Amino acid sequence: MGVTAPFRTTVTVVGMTCGHCTSAVSSELAAIAGVQDVDVTLVSGAVTVASERQLSRAELAAAVAEAGYGLAD
């Protein structure tokens, strides 16, 4: 990620199986106000979000749910 943002949050998304999945998750997370960059790793399910403000787990979970996936516990 080439963006320097004051906040970075990493979560694990479950259920992704292909590039379309990662694109859907990335698009939904990128639509959150203040998000500057999203890095999704398909194999591990790790998603790192760089943002201008602290993002809550609930906010991230809602965006991921809009894409049709969930967060690991």
C-alpha positions in Angstrom: 0.0 0.0 0.0 1.5 3.3 -1.1 -0.8 5.5 1.0 0.3 7.0 4.3 -2.7 7.2 6.5 -2.9 7.8 10.3 -5.0 4.7 10.9 -4.6 1.1 9.7 -7.0 -1.6 10.6 -6.6 -5.3 9.7 -9.5 -7.8 9.8 -10.0 -11.3 8.4 -12.8 -11.8 5.9 -14.3 -15.3 5.6 -16.0 -16.8 2.5 -13.9 -15.2 -0.3 -12.9 -17.7 -3.0 -11.9 -15.7 -6.1 -10.8 -12.3 -7.5 -14.4 -11.2 -7.9 -14.8 -11.7 -4.1 -11.8 -9.6 -3.3 -13.0 -6.9 -5.6 -16.5 -6.8 -4.1 -15.0 -6.5 -0.6 -12.5 -3.9 -1.6 -15.2 -1.8 -3.3 -17.5 -1.8 -0.3 -14.7 -0.9 2.1 -13.4 1.8 -0.2 -16.8 3.4 -0.1 -16.6 4.1 3.7 -15.9 7.8 4.3 -12.3 8.5 5.1 -10.9 5.3 3.6 -7.8 5.9 1.5 -6.7 2.4 0.6 -7.8 -1.2 0.9 -5.5 -4.2 0.5 -7.2 -7.6 0.3 -5.3 -10.9 0.4 -7.4 -13.8 -1.0 -5.4 -16.7 0.4 -5.4 -15.6 4.0 -8.6 -13.4 3.9 -6.6 -10.6 5.5 -7.9 -7.1 4.7 -6.0 -4.0 5.7 -7.8 -0.7 5.5 -5.9 2.6 5.6 -8.0 5.5 6.7 -8.1 9.1 7.9 -10.0 8.1 11.0 -10.4 5.1 13.3 -12.9 2.7 11.8 -15.1 0.6 14.1 -15.3 -3.2 13.7 -19.1 -2.8 13.2 -18.5 -0.3 10.4 -16.1 -2.7 8.7 -18.4 -5.7 9.3 -21.4 -3.8 7.7 -19.4 -3.0 4.6 -18.1 -6.6 4.3 -21.7 -7.9 4.7 -22.9 -5.6 1.9 -20.4 -7.5 -0.3 -21.9 -10.8 0.9 -19.1 -11.9 3.3 -18.4 -11.9 7.0 -15.6 -11.1 9.4 -13.8 -13.9 11.3 -14.3 -13.8 15.1 
